[in-house]
Amino acid sequence: GSLVVNYPFDDDEQGIAIYSKSPDDAVFQKLALAYSKENAKMYQGSPCKDMYPTEYFPHGITNGAHWYNVPGGMQDWNYLHTNCFEVTIELGCVKYPKAEELPKYWAQNRRSLLQFMKQV
């Protein structure tokens, strides 16, 4: 897990972790930023320092392939084959939080989700 919004492309022709710009890169960045700006911990860019001390996402967003390469991922497939603009939102450093922590996640992401919906 992490705390970041990642956007296409998740893969590149070379199969390495390098920025892979889609034709709609500016739109994807805008959508990702709309979400991350409302989550203070996400927006600061290095939310998982204890677990991943070198991980840094400027303004809480990243191009998927720049972070790590995912060949055949769903967000790229949906974008290329159905024109569906999809981002992946990582909600926390812990992949499987305890049930009693879920209200905290809701509180941290409620405004982000509303802002994301306003982008329509």
VOBA-1610 file (N, C-alpha, C; in pm, whole numbers, padded with zeros to 5 digits, always signed):
BEGIN
Gly+00080-00119+00000Gly+00000+00000+00000Gly+00084+00126+00000Ser+00018+00233-00031Ser+00079+00366-00024Ser-00035+00465-00016Leu-00003+00592-00023Leu-00104+00696-00018Leu-00076+00789-00135Val-00139+00759-00249Val-00108+00828-00373Val-00219+00802-00475Val-00232+00893-00572Val-00320+00870-00687Val-00229+00849-00807Asn-00242+00734-00871Asn-00160+00711-00990Asn-00250+00706-01114Tyr-00192+00748-01224Tyr-00268+00765-01348Tyr-00191+00704-01465Pro-00262+00675-01577Pro-00198+00613-01693Pro-00086+00697-01754Phe+00000+00628-01814Phe+00005+00485-01838Phe+00080+00415-01724Asp+00041+00289-01699Asp+00108+00206-01600Asp+00219+00123-01664Asp+00227+00126-01793Asp+00322+00044-01868Asp+00388+00132-01974Asp+00504+00089-02019Asp+00569+00159-02130Asp+00628+00055-02223Glu+00669+00097-02339Glu+00719+00005-02441Glu+00847-00067-02398Gln+00926-00006-02310Gln+01052-00066-02268Gln+01037-00161-02150Gly+00922-00156-02082Gly+00900-00244-01968Gly+00980-00206-01844Ile+01014-00078-01833Ile+01090-00031-01716Ile+01013+00082-01648Ala+01054+00115-01527Ala+00990+00223-01452Ala+01037+00358-01507Ile+00959+00413-01598Ile+00989+00541-01661Ile+00857+00611-01691Tyr+00854+00744-01687Tyr+00731+00818-01713Tyr+00675+00778-01849Ser+00550+00738-01849Ser+00485+00693-01972Ser+00362+00780-01994Lys+00377+00884-02071Lys+00276+00987-02090Lys+00165+00940-02185Ser+00042+00952-02140Ser-00072+00922-02228Ser-00109+01049-02304Pro-00188+01037-02410Pro-00232+01155-02484Pro-00313+01252-02397Asp-00375+01202-02291Asp-00456+01284-02201Asp-00386+01306-02067Asp-00255+01312-02069Asp-00176+01325-01947Asp-00219+01445-01861Ala-00242+01559-01922Ala-00281+01679-01847Ala-00414+01660-01775Val-00508+01593-01840Val-00639+01567-01778Val-00621+01472-01661Phe-00543+01367-01680Phe-00519+01271-01571Phe-00452+01339-01452Gln-00356+01426-01479Gln-00289+01497-01369Gln-00388+01586-01295Lys-00475+01652-01369Lys-00575+01738-01306Lys-00669+01658-01217Leu-00716+01543-01265Leu-00805+01458-01186Leu-00735+01407-01060Ala-00610+01362-01077Ala-00534+01311-00963Ala-00510+01420-00859Leu-00474+01539-00905Leu-00451+01650-00812Leu-00579+01694-00741Ala-00690+01690-00811Ala-00818+01726-00748Ala-00843+01638-00626Tyr-00808+01511-00639Tyr-00825+01418-00526Tyr-00720+01444-00418Ser-00595+01448-00455Ser-00487+01454-00355Ser-00484+01584-00277Lys-00523+01694-00338Lys-00521+01824-00268Lys-00611+01828-00146Glu-00715+01745-00147Glu-00808+01742-00034Glu-00767+01644+00075Asn-00658+01572+00054Asn-00608+01478+00154Asn-00468+01527+00193Ala-00459+01599+00304Ala-00334+01666+00343Ala-00216+01570+00351Lys-00238+01454+00408Lys-00127+01358+00421Lys-00081+01307+00285Met-00174+01282+00195Met-00141+01237+00061Met-00066+01347-00015Tyr-00118+01468-00008Tyr-00064+01580-00086Tyr+00081+01613-00048Gln+00119+01588+00077Gln+00256+01621+00119Gln+00361+01533+00052Gly+00321+01420-00006Gly+00409+01346-00095Gly+00491+01232-00042Ser+00513+01225+00087Ser+00590+01111+00142Ser+00521+01059+00268Pro+00402+01004+00250Pro+00320+00964+00364Pro+00364+00836+00435Cys+00443+00754+00371Cys+00481+00624+00428Cys+00629+00620+00463Lys+00680+00728+00519Lys+00824+00740+00547Lys+00880+00624+00629Asp+00803+00577+00726Asp+00850+00468+00811Asp+00868+00338+00733Met+00778+00313+00638Met+00782+00189+00561Met+00866+00202+00434Tyr+00855+00316+00368Tyr+00923+00339+00241Tyr+00995+00475+00246Pro+01109+00481+00311Pro+01175+00611+00335Pro+01216+00688+00210Thr+01235+00620+00098Thr+01279+00690-00023Thr+01163+00723-00118Glu+01044+00676-00086Glu+00930+00698-00173Glu+00880+00842-00160Tyr+00868+00910-00273Tyr+00818+01048-00274Tyr+00734+01071-00398Phe+00615+01124-00377Phe+00522+01155-00486Phe+00490+01304-00480Pro+00546+01385-00569Pro+00516+01528-00566Pro+00365+01554-00570His+00315+01623-00472His+00174+01657-00458His+00083+01534-00448Gly+00139+01421-00410Gly+00057+01302-00387Gly+00007+01230-00510Ile+00069+01257-00626Ile+00028+01189-00749Ile+00151+01132-00820Thr+00127+01034-00906Thr+00236+00980-00987Thr+00183+00914-01113Asn+00263+00919-01215Asn+00237+00841-01335Asn+00265+00696-01296Gly+00173+00606-01328Gly+00187+00467-01287Gly+00319+00402-01325Ala+00357+00414-01452Ala+00480+00351-01499Ala+00604+00415-01439His+00596+00541-01403His+00709+00607-01339His+00734+00549-01200Trp+00625+00509-01133Trp+00636+00448-01000Trp+00688+00305-01014Tyr+00614+00221-01084Tyr+00659+00086-01119Tyr+00575+00038-01237Asn+00635-00042-01320Asn+00574-00087-01444Asn+00473-00199-01419Val+00352-00184-01476Val+00247-00285-01464Val+00195-00318-01604Pro+00252-00417-01670Pro+00202-00452-01804Pro+00063-00516-01796Gly-00026-00473-01884Gly-00160-00532-01891Gly-00254-00489-01780Gly-00227-00376-01716Gly-00311-00330-01606Gly-00448-00283-01653Met-00545-00287-01561Met-00682-00254-01593Met-00700-00106-01631Gln-00633-00013-01560Gln-00657+00127-01594Gln-00607+00161-01734Asp-00497+00101-01776Asp-00449+00124-01913Asp-00542+00056-02014Trp-00584-00065-01986Trp-00672-00137-02078Trp-00802-00060-02097Asn-00862-00016-01987Asn-00988+00059-01996Asn-00971+00189-02074Tyr-00860+00255-02053Tyr-00833+00381-02124Tyr-00817+00356-02274Leu-00738+00258-02310Leu-00708+00231-02451Leu-00824+00168-02527His-00901+00082-02461His-01003+00004-02533His-01146+00053-02514Thr-01171+00134-02410Thr-01308+00180-02388Thr-01316+00331-02367Asn-01201+00400-02373Asn-01195+00544-02351Asn-01242+00583-02211Cys-01227+00492-02117Cys-01262+00517-01977Cys-01140+00577-01906Phe-01157+00694-01849Phe-01048+00760-01777Phe-01048+00709-01633Glu-00950+00631-01601Glu-00943+00564-01471Glu-00812+00598-01402Val-00820+00623-01272Val-00700+00640-01190Val-00705+00535-01080Thr-00591+00510-01020Thr-00584+00418-00907Thr-00552+00499-00783Ile-00637+00485-00683Ile-00619+00560-00559Ile-00574+00462-00450Glu-00451+00480-00405Glu-00397+00402-00294Glu-00432+00478-00167Leu-00505+00415-00075Leu-00559+00486+00041Leu-00476+00481+00167Gly-00372+00401+00169Gly-00293+00397+00291Gly-00172+00308+00282Cys-00082+00331+00374Cys+00044+00258+00378Cys+00024+00111+00415Val-00082+00084+00488Val-00114-00053+00530Val-00220-00108+00436Lys-00190-00221+00373Lys-00284-00279+00275Lys-00413-00328+00339Tyr-00405-00381+00458Tyr-00522-00439+00524Tyr-00541-00374+00661Pro-00601-00254+00664Pro-00622-00188+00793Pro-00727-00260+00876Lys-00721-00241+01005Lys-00820-00300+01096Lys-00953-00229+01076Ala-01061-00301+01100Ala-01196-00247+01079Ala-01218-00119+01159Glu-01166-00113+01280Glu-01188+00006+01362Glu-01116+00130+01308Glu-01025+00111+01214Glu-00955+00224+01154Glu-01027+00281+01031Leu-01128+00212+00983Leu-01199+00255+00862Leu-01263+00394+00874Pro-01322+00431+00989Pro-01375+00568+00998Pro-01267+00675+00977Lys-01145+00647+01020Lys-01035+00742+00997Lys-01008+00757+00848Tyr-01010+00646+00775Tyr-00989+00650+00630Tyr-01101+00731+00563Trp-01223+00711+00608Trp-01335+00786+00553Trp-01314+00936+00577Ala-01278+00972+00698Ala-01256+01114+00732Ala-01144+01175+00646Gln-01039+01100+00621Gln-00927+01150+00542Gln-00959+01163+00393Asn-01057+01088+00346Asn-01084+01084+00202Asn-01219+01138+00159Arg-01305+01173+00252Arg-01440+01220+00219Arg-01434+01343+00127Arg-01360+01445+00166Arg-01350+01567+00085Arg-01285+01538-00051Ser-01187+01449-00051Ser-01122+01411-00176Ser-01221+01348-00273Leu-01303+01258-00222Leu-01402+01192-00308Leu-01502+01292-00364Leu-01547+01385-00280Leu-01642+01487-00328Leu-01577+01574-00435Gln-01454+01615-00412Gln-01383+01698-00510Gln-01362+01622-00642Phe-01331+01493-00629Phe-01311+01408-00746Phe-01441+01402-00829Met-01554+01384-00761Met-01682+01378-00832Met-01716+01511-00900Lys-01675+01621-00841Lys-01702+01753-00900Lys-01629+01772-01033Gln-01527+01694-01060Gln-01451+01708-01183Gln-01532+01672-01307Val-01640+01599-01289Val-01725+01562-01401Val-01779+01686-01468
//
